[in-house]
Amino acid sequence: MGRAFQNRKESMAKTADAKTKVYSKYGREIYVCAKSGGPDPHSNLALRGLLDRAKKDQVPAHVIDKALDKAAGAGGEDFSPARYEGFGPGNVMLIIECLTDNANRTIGDVRGCFTKAKSKIGTPGSVSHLFDHCAIFAFAGEDEEAVLEALMAADVDVTDIECEDGQITVFAPHTEYAKARTALVDAFGELDFEADDIQFLPQTTTPVEGDDVAALEKLLAMLHDLDDVQNIYHSAELPEDNA
């Protein structure tokens, strides 16, 4: 599974405008996570992991604090999760996760990106059954047996554990996220997670070559530019120079 694993968090953009988009996406996700599970990261483990990722991506404290303050207050914006699936250039499978306050606008924007890229948006479930919905934790370490023992002692349903280049990566069903994170922290203290989130991992990858590489990159760029899009997962296996 590890060969297909990519930590798909957005890399920090180089321009101020692109950074603002990244901060906005984090702000929206933090707000929704805190609104649904509570603004205390000690009791809301999903929020705790999200805040850790935001800090690693250098999201300013005022962006984080503003989102938490909004979530703690009454009323506020009403964002709902939306997930779209489809096939991109080279028949690459895509899953697009969104947070939206206007589903009609969002589906129209996403469909527009697929249309411009001469690609096809699918129906719910058309590609997601070919992805594994996983909780993923990656951190420095070499004793994978000790990690497995700690998780099994906490009755965590572990899918896989890998150790490579001094880093341990744990895979578990997405429903085991909170239990697995608690077990790891209880056993090994406050870990500096390189990855700590829930992702869709393709069960098989799709090699992309020739003109399809640029076409796929264009589609991904258009989707990332949409304010409502939070995460994009795909099955593409790109050439080394483009990976």
N, C-alpha and C positions, 0 to 999 in steps of 0.2 A: 504493500500500500504506500510505503514511503516514497517510492519512485514517482508516484503520481501526485504526491503532496507538494503543494506550493502554498506558502503563506501569502494570501492574496490581499493583504491589507494594502491600501493605496500608499505608494511611496510619496514622500514629500515632494510637492511640485516646486519648480524653480522660480515661478513668477508669483507676484503678490496676488494676482487675480485667481490663479489656480489654488494657492494656499487658502484663500478665502472660501473657495468651494469645498476644500477638504474640511476646514473648520466648521462650515455650515452643516456638512453631512454628519460630522461627529456630534455637533450640538443637537441636531434633530434626534439622532439615535440615543444620546444620553437622556434627553428629555423624555422620550417614549419609554425607555427602559426604567427610568426612575419613576415615571408616572404609573407604570403598571406594577412594578415590584417594590416601590418605596425608594426614597432618596438616600437611605442609609446603606453605604456599600458593605458594611459589616453583616447586614442581614440580607442584602440583595447581591448575591455572588455574581450574577450576570453583569450587574452594574459595576461591581468591583473590577472584573476583568476588562470591561469596556473602558473604564477610567485609566487603568494601567496602559492599555493600548494607546489611548489618546495622549497620555503623557509621553510615551515612547515616540509618538509621531509629532511631538513638540507643539501640541495644541495649547494655546495660551490659557492660563488659569482663569482669566475672566470669561472665556468662552464656556469653559466647564461649569464655573460657578453660576453663570447666567442660566444655563440649561437646568441645573439642579434647583435653583431658586424658582424658576417657572414651574417645575414639576411639583415642588412642595406647596405652591400656592393653589388657590381655588381656580376653577375654570381652565383657561389656557387653550392652546390649539388642539384640535382633534385629528391626530394623525393615525392612520391605519396601515398595517402591513399589506403589501401586495406583491405577488410573485408571478413573473411571466417566464415562459419557456419558448424556445425556438431553435431554429437551425440557421447557422451563419454560413459564410463562404467556406467552401471545402466540406460542407455538411457537418461542420463543427456544432456540437450541442451547447446551448447556452441556458443558464438560469439567471434571471435578473431579479434581485430583491429590492423592493422600494418601500419607502414610507411616504404616504400621500394624504393630503387633505382634500383631494379631488380625484377620485379614481378614474373618471371619464377623461380628464386632462392627461393623467399619467399614462393610461393605456394608449391614448392617441399619440403621445410623444414617443413612447417606446415603439409602437407600430410604425411610426414615421421613420425611425432610425433603421428598422429592418427593411422597410420599403426602399429607402435610399441606397441601402447596401445590397439590394436585389436578393434579400434573404427572406425567410419565412418565419413568422411568429406562430407558435403552436398552441394547442389547447392545454389546460392544466393537466399535468401528468405525462405529457407527451415525451419528455426527456428525463424528468426527475427520477423515474424508476431506474435509470441507468447511472445514477449517482448515489453515493453513500452519504447520508446526512450524519456528520461526525462531530463529536466534541474532540478538540485537538489541543494538547498541551505539549510544549517543547521547552526544555530547560537544560542547563549545563549539568552533566553527570555521566557516569559510566557504569553504575551498578544497576542494570535493568532488572536483575532478579530481586533486589531489594524493593524496587518500585512496584514490580508485579505483586510481591508479597503484601505490600502495604495496601494496594488496591483490592486485592482479593480478601484481605482481612476486613475491609470495609464493605465487602459484598458489591463491588463495582463490576459491572459487566464489561470487561476489557476486550476490545476487538483486536488490538495489536500493540506491541511495544517494540521500538527500534532504538538502537544505540549506534551512532555514527559520528566520528570526528568530535568526540567529547560532548555530544548532545543526545539527550534522550527525548524521544517523541512518543507520546501516548495517544492512542486512538480509542474512542469509546462511542457508543450510540449517543446521539444528541440529547436523549432523555436522561443520560447519566452525567451531564455536565456538572451540576452542583455537587453531586455525591463524589465524583472523581476529584474535583478541585479541592473540596474539603479534605478528602483523604490524603492528597498530596501535601497540602499545607500542614495538616496535623502530623504527618510522618516526618516531613523534612523542613518544616519551618517556612518562613516567607521566602518563596522562590522567585527568582527573577525570570519570569516566563518570556521566552522569545515568541511563543504562540500560545494564546489562551482564548479560544473562541470556538464558535460552531460554524462549520463550513460544509459545502457540498463538494465531495471529491468524485471525479469521474471514475467509474469502474474500468473503463478502457479509454485510451487516448486516441485522438484522430490526427495523423500527420498532416500538416498543412504546408504546401509548397507553391512556388511560382507566384502568379498574380493573386492567388487567394490570400497570401500572407498580408499584403498591403490592404486588401479589401477587408480582411478581418480586423486589422489594426484600426482602420477607419471606422468600422462599426463599433468597436469597443470604445474608441475615443468619443464618438457621438453619444453613446449611452452614458459614459462617465460624466459628460457635460450636463446631463439632465439633473436638475436639483433634487428630484425625487428618488433617484437611483442611489442605493446605499452600497450594494455589493453585486459583483458580476462573477459568475463561475462558468468555466467552459472546459471542453474536453480537448482543446487544441494542443498538439505537440508541435511547437514552432521550431524552425531551424535555430542552431546555436546562437547565431548572430542576433536573432530577434527574441530569444527566450528571456 
